[in-house]
Amino acid sequence: MRNDALCREIKIGNKTAYNRFVMNAMECCDSDLEGNPTKATYERYENLFKGDAGIIVLEAITVTYESRAREFQLSIMPHNEKPLKKFVDHMREVNKRPLFIFQLTHAGELSHPGFSRRVCIKPLPGFGGDILSEDDVDKIIDQFVLSAKIAHDVGADGVDLKLCHGYLGSQILRPYNDRNWKYGGPWEKRRQFAFDLIEKVTKAVNDPNFLIGSKISMWEGFPGGQGSAGPDTAIIDLTEPLDLVKGLEERGAKFIIQSAGSPSITLALSQPDKMIPDQVYLHHTVQKAVKGVVKDAVVIGSAYSVFNNGNNKLMARNKEESTVFFWGNKNIEDGVTDMIALGRQSLADPLLPLKYEEGREDEIKWCTACDNCIEFLIRQKNVGCATYNKPYTKALQEIRQKEGKLKEKHT
């Protein structure tokens, strides 16, 4: 077994991650009509648990069905408790070692109006929705609290209170939210949403062994987005996001998952593009900034999938110095991050951590960053890797053939 940085244990709060690999939250649209795990959900997570990552994050599980982004999205409400308990218990039977974190979310302006209520803090061009009141947001915080308690009771190791990627947390925190209300305008008011949220969750769960943290878009990459210098500029200013990180840790956060971008607006920032992947290095800069302000909280860096095994379009580097493993080990050793999160790569090969630990890199199925998985998600279809998983290859072909016929019909 290896003993390099990626394979070393790390303490997170009162728990220990077996290695430095994190399988990121990847929505896959395969719940049943009540938001419970299905056979497809079980198969995905069985493979992830067999892969032996230090942490596995359960995908963007919604705290409400009133406003949600995906029609077949996993949910975490009282009626889901027994199915989720069965689900967690089964994954523990597959492999007891990985820490299992639930990512709790509310879609806000990214809610799909075709089957749910689209709501917003302040209408953003191209999005919008019913404007939420202070009472509405307080009720949503209560929904997060209830869902966190359920996550604890069904056996999860912790929760990720989602403050990234354009979902409700992002919408409240971004400078664009200059509305004069309880959670808007000055930074001190906007950040209070996140602080109220973590404080109430911590108090309600009341378990020092339960890990609470957040995934944060440090810079969304558009005017007024998170990490912008103001409501009408896209200039990067990390003052607010770094203050958020410090405030969350002061209130009990044990981990911070660094991210960037808003996939509905700046997809290539959150998930560096195959053809022009250079923004991956921006993530390293931001990870280092986050690492510089935390005391004990574990920093988990994102956007590593695009490196794969060095077959990428990044310039001015030798292939062997442009891989997931090279940058993962280097950034951990250099104090840039504590762990690395893999999203698209986890769909291509959920067994990557195990194969790496056992020296079987030649068996790894490498993500090509084709983003066909993102196409499935956008189309509200069951998500999987169309490169290595034949049923998904066939499904994508059928979707595109059907779309082509529809275009012919209307021309």
C-alpha positions in Angstrom: 0.0 0.0 0.0 1.2 3.5 -0.7 2.1 6.1 1.9 2.1 9.3 -0.1 0.0 12.3 0.8 -3.2 11.1 -0.9 -3.2 7.9 1.1 -2.6 9.3 4.6 -5.3 9.5 7.2 -6.7 12.9 8.3 -8.6 13.9 11.4 -11.9 15.8 10.7 -13.5 16.9 13.9 -13.7 13.8 16.1 -13.6 11.5 13.1 -10.9 10.2 10.8 -10.9 9.9 7.0 -9.0 6.9 5.8 -7.4 8.8 2.9 -7.4 12.2 1.2 -9.9 11.3 -1.6 -13.4 12.8 -1.5 -16.1 11.7 -3.9 -18.0 14.9 -4.7 -21.7 15.3 -4.7 -23.0 14.4 -8.2 -26.7 14.7 -8.9 -27.9 11.7 -11.0 -31.7 12.1 -11.2 -32.5 8.5 -10.2 -34.8 8.8 -7.1 -38.3 7.4 -7.1 -41.4 9.6 -7.1 -41.1 10.3 -3.4 -37.4 11.2 -3.5 -36.2 7.9 -2.1 -33.1 5.9 -3.4 -33.9 3.4 -6.2 -32.0 0.4 -7.4 -29.9 2.7 -9.7 -29.0 4.9 -6.6 -28.0 1.8 -4.7 -25.7 0.6 -7.5 -24.0 4.0 -7.8 -23.2 4.3 -4.2 -22.2 0.6 -3.8 -19.5 1.2 -6.4 -18.4 4.4 -4.6 -18.2 2.6 -1.3 -16.2 -0.2 -2.9 -13.9 2.5 -4.2 -12.7 3.2 -0.6 -12.6 7.0 -0.7 -12.0 8.8 2.6 -15.2 10.7 2.2 -18.3 10.2 0.0 -20.7 13.1 -0.3 -24.4 12.2 -1.0 -25.6 14.4 -3.9 -27.5 17.6 -3.4 -30.4 16.0 -1.4 -33.2 18.5 -1.3 -34.8 19.7 2.0 -38.1 20.4 0.2 -40.1 19.1 -2.8 -41.9 22.4 -3.2 -38.8 24.0 -4.9 -36.3 21.7 -6.5 -34.0 21.5 -9.5 -34.5 17.9 -10.6 -37.7 16.0 -11.0 -36.2 12.8 -9.7 -34.0 14.3 -7.0 -33.3 12.6 -3.7 -35.1 14.3 -0.8 -34.6 14.3 3.0 -37.9 14.8 4.8 -39.7 12.7 7.4 -41.2 10.4 4.9 -37.7 9.6 3.6 -36.2 8.7 6.9 -36.8 4.9 6.9 -35.6 4.5 3.2 -32.5 6.6 3.9 -31.7 4.6 7.1 -31.9 1.4 5.0 -29.7 3.0 2.4 -27.0 4.1 4.8 -27.1 0.7 6.6 -26.6 -1.1 3.4 -23.6 1.1 2.4 -22.0 0.4 5.7 -22.3 -3.3 4.9 -20.5 -2.7 1.7 -17.6 -0.7 3.4 -17.5 0.7 6.9 -14.5 3.0 6.3 -15.7 5.9 4.2 -17.2 8.9 6.0 -20.7 9.5 4.5 -21.7 13.2 4.3 -25.1 14.4 3.0 -25.1 17.6 1.0 -28.3 19.5 1.9 -29.7 21.9 -0.6 -32.6 24.2 -1.7 -32.6 25.2 -5.3 -34.1 28.6 -5.1 -34.0 30.3 -8.5 -32.7 27.1 -10.0 -35.9 25.3 -9.2 -37.5 23.9 -12.3 -40.9 25.6 -12.9 -42.1 22.6 -14.9 -42.7 20.6 -11.7 -41.9 22.9 -8.8 -42.1 26.5 -7.6 -39.3 28.7 -8.7 -38.3 31.2 -6.0 -35.6 33.9 -5.7 -34.1 36.5 -3.5 -33.8 39.1 -6.2 -34.6 38.3 -9.8 -31.5 37.5 -11.8 -31.8 37.9 -15.6 -32.7 34.5 -17.1 -33.9 33.1 -13.8 -36.1 35.0 -11.3 -39.2 33.5 -9.6 -41.4 34.3 -6.7 -39.6 36.6 -4.3 -39.0 35.0 -0.9 -39.9 36.9 2.2 -38.0 36.9 5.5 -40.6 34.4 6.9 -40.1 32.2 3.9 -36.3 32.0 4.4 -36.7 31.4 8.2 -39.0 28.4 7.3 -36.4 27.1 4.8 -33.7 27.3 7.5 -36.1 25.2 9.7 -36.3 22.7 6.8 -32.5 22.5 6.7 -32.5 21.9 10.4 -35.0 19.1 10.2 -33.2 17.5 7.4 -29.9 17.6 9.2 -31.5 15.9 12.2 -32.8 13.2 9.9 -29.3 12.8 8.3 -27.9 12.3 11.8 -30.6 9.8 12.8 -30.2 7.7 9.7 -26.5 7.3 10.3 -24.7 9.9 8.2 -21.4 11.2 9.5 -22.3 14.8 8.8 -23.9 17.3 6.5 -22.7 19.8 3.9 -24.8 22.9 4.1 -24.7 23.9 0.4 -23.6 27.5 -0.2 -22.4 27.1 -3.8 -23.2 26.7 -7.5 -26.0 29.2 -7.7 -28.4 27.5 -5.4 -30.2 29.3 -2.6 -27.2 29.7 -0.3 -25.3 31.4 -3.2 -28.2 33.6 -4.1 -28.4 35.0 -0.5 -24.6 35.4 -0.1 -23.8 37.1 -3.4 -23.4 40.9 -3.5 -26.1 41.0 -6.1 -28.5 40.5 -3.2 -28.5 44.2 -2.4 -32.2 44.1 -1.4 -33.0 45.9 1.9 -34.1 43.0 4.1 -33.0 40.7 7.0 -30.5 38.7 4.8 -29.7 41.3 2.2 -27.6 44.5 1.5 -24.5 44.8 3.6 -22.3 41.7 4.0 -23.0 41.5 7.7 -26.7 40.8 6.8 -26.0 38.5 3.9 -23.6 36.3 5.8 -26.1 36.0 8.7 -28.1 33.5 6.7 -25.2 31.1 6.7 -24.4 31.8 10.4 -28.0 31.4 11.5 -28.1 28.1 9.5 -25.1 26.5 11.0 -25.8 27.6 14.5 -29.4 26.2 14.4 -28.2 23.0 12.8 -25.5 22.5 15.4 -27.9 23.2 18.3 -30.6 20.9 17.0 -28.3 17.9 16.2 -26.4 18.4 19.4 -23.7 15.8 18.7 -20.0 16.7 18.8 -19.2 13.8 16.6 -21.5 14.9 13.8 -19.5 16.8 11.1 -21.0 20.0 9.8 -19.4 22.0 7.0 -20.2 23.7 3.7 -19.3 23.7 0.0 -18.7 27.3 -1.1 -18.4 29.0 -4.5 -15.5 31.3 -3.6 -16.0 33.2 -6.9 -19.0 32.7 -9.2 -17.4 34.4 -12.2 -20.2 36.9 -13.1 -21.1 40.4 -12.0 -22.5 40.4 -8.5 -21.8 36.7 -7.9 -20.2 35.3 -4.8 -16.6 36.6 -4.4 -17.3 39.7 -6.6 -16.3 43.1 -5.4 -19.8 44.5 -5.6 -23.3 43.9 -7.0 -22.4 45.1 -10.5 -18.8 44.0 -11.0 -17.2 40.6 -11.7 -13.8 41.7 -10.2 -12.6 39.0 -7.8 -12.6 40.0 -4.2 -12.3 37.1 -1.8 -12.8 39.3 1.3 -16.4 38.1 1.8 -16.0 34.4 1.1 -12.9 34.2 3.3 -14.8 36.0 6.1 -17.6 33.4 5.6 -15.1 30.6 5.9 -13.7 32.0 9.2 -17.2 32.6 10.6 -18.4 29.1 9.8 -15.4 27.6 11.5 -15.9 29.8 14.5 -19.5 28.4 14.7 -18.4 24.7 14.4 -17.7 23.9 10.8 -15.3 21.0 10.6 -14.7 21.1 6.8 -14.9 23.5 3.9 -15.3 22.2 0.4 -13.8 24.8 -1.9 -15.5 25.4 -5.2 -16.1 28.1 -7.7 -18.6 29.1 -10.4 -22.3 28.6 -10.9 -22.8 25.7 -13.4 -26.0 27.3 -14.9 -24.0 30.4 -15.7 -20.3 29.7 -15.6 -20.0 26.0 -16.0 -16.4 26.0 -17.2 -15.4 27.7 -14.0 -17.0 25.2 -11.7 -15.9 22.3 -13.9 -12.9 23.2 -16.0 -13.5 22.7 -19.7 -11.8 19.9 -21.7 -10.7 22.2 -24.5 -9.6 25.2 -22.3 -8.9 23.7 -18.9 -6.7 26.5 -17.6 -9.1 27.7 -14.9 -8.2 24.6 -12.9 -5.2 26.6 -11.6 -7.5 29.3 -10.3 -9.0 26.7 -8.0 -5.6 26.0 -6.5 -5.1 29.7 -5.8 -8.5 29.8 -4.0 -7.8 26.6 -2.1 -4.6 28.1 -0.8 -6.5 31.3 0.3 -9.1 29.2 2.2 -6.3 27.1 3.8 -4.7 30.3 5.0 -7.7 31.4 7.1 -8.8 28.2 8.7 -7.4 26.9 12.0 -8.5 23.3 12.3 -11.2 22.9 9.7 -10.3 20.5 6.8 -10.1 22.1 3.4 -11.3 20.0 0.5 -10.3 21.2 -2.9 -12.3 20.8 -6.1 -11.9 20.7 -9.9 -9.2 18.0 -10.1 -11.0 15.6 -12.6 -9.8 17.6 -15.6 -6.2 16.6 -15.0 -6.9 12.9 -15.4 -3.7 10.9 -16.1 -2.0 13.9 -17.9 -3.9 13.5 -21.1 -5.2 17.1 -21.1 -4.7 20.3 -23.0 -2.8 22.1 -20.2 0.4 23.6 -21.6 3.9 24.1 -20.3 3.9 20.9 -18.2 5.3 17.5 -18.7 2.5 14.9 -18.8 3.7 13.2 -15.6 3.5 16.5 -13.8 0.0 17.3 -15.0 -2.1 14.5 -13.4 -4.7 14.2 -10.7 -2.2 12.3 -8.5 0.7 14.7 -9.1 -1.3 17.8 -8.2 -3.2 16.1 -5.4 0.0 15.0 -3.7 1.8 18.2 -4.4 -1.0 20.5 -3.2 -1.5 18.5 0.0 2.3 18.5 0.7 2.5 22.2 -0.1 -0.4 23.1 2.3 -2.7 24.2 -0.5 -5.4 21.8 0.5 -6.0 18.9 2.8 -8.0 16.7 0.6 -9.1 16.6 -3.1 -12.6 16.1 -4.4 -13.4 14.2 -7.6 -16.8 14.8 -9.3 -16.9 13.8 -13.0 -14.0 11.3 -12.4 -16.2 9.6 -9.7 -18.7 8.7 -12.4 -16.0 7.5 -14.8 -14.4 5.2 -12.2 -15.7 5.1 -8.7 -12.9 2.7 -7.8 -10.1 5.1 -8.4 -9.0 5.5 -4.8 -8.7 1.8 -4.2 -6.9 1.2 -7.5 -4.4 4.0 -6.6 -3.8 2.7 -3.1 -3.1 -0.8 -4.6 -0.8 0.5 -7.4 -3.3 -0.4 -10.1 -3.3 3.0 -11.9 -3.2 1.3 -15.3 -6.7 -0.1 -14.6 -8.2 3.3 -13.9 -10.9 4.5 -16.3 -10.0 8.1 -16.8 -12.6 10.9 -17.1 -12.2 12.6 -20.5 -14.1 15.7 -19.4 -16.5 15.2 -22.3 -19.3 16.5 -20.1 -21.9 14.1 -21.4 -22.9 13.5 -17.8 -23.8 17.2 -17.6 -25.9 16.8 -20.7 -27.9 14.1 -18.9 -28.4 16.3 -15.9 -29.5 19.3 -18.0 -32.0 17.1 -19.8 -33.4 15.8 -16.4 -32.3 12.3 -17.3 -30.7 9.6 -15.2 -27.0 10.5 -15.1 -24.0 8.2 -15.7 -20.8 8.0 -17.6 -21.6 7.5 -21.3 -17.9 6.9 -22.1 -17.5 3.7 -20.0 -21.0 2.6 -19.1 -22.7 1.1 -22.2 -26.3 1.6 -21.0 -25.6 5.3 -20.7 -23.9 5.4 -24.1 -27.0 3.9 -25.6 -29.3 6.3 -23.7 -27.4 9.3 -24.9 -27.5 8.1 -28.5 -31.3 7.6 -28.2 -31.8 11.0 -26.7 -29.8 12.7 -29.5 -31.5 10.7 -32.2 -34.9 11.6 -30.8 -33.9 15.3 -30.7 -32.7 15.1 -34.3 -36.0 13.7 -35.5 -37.9 16.4 -33.7 -35.7 19.1 -35.4 -36.4 17.5 -38.8 -40.1 17.5 -38.1 -40.1 21.2 -37.3 -37.9 22.4 -40.3 
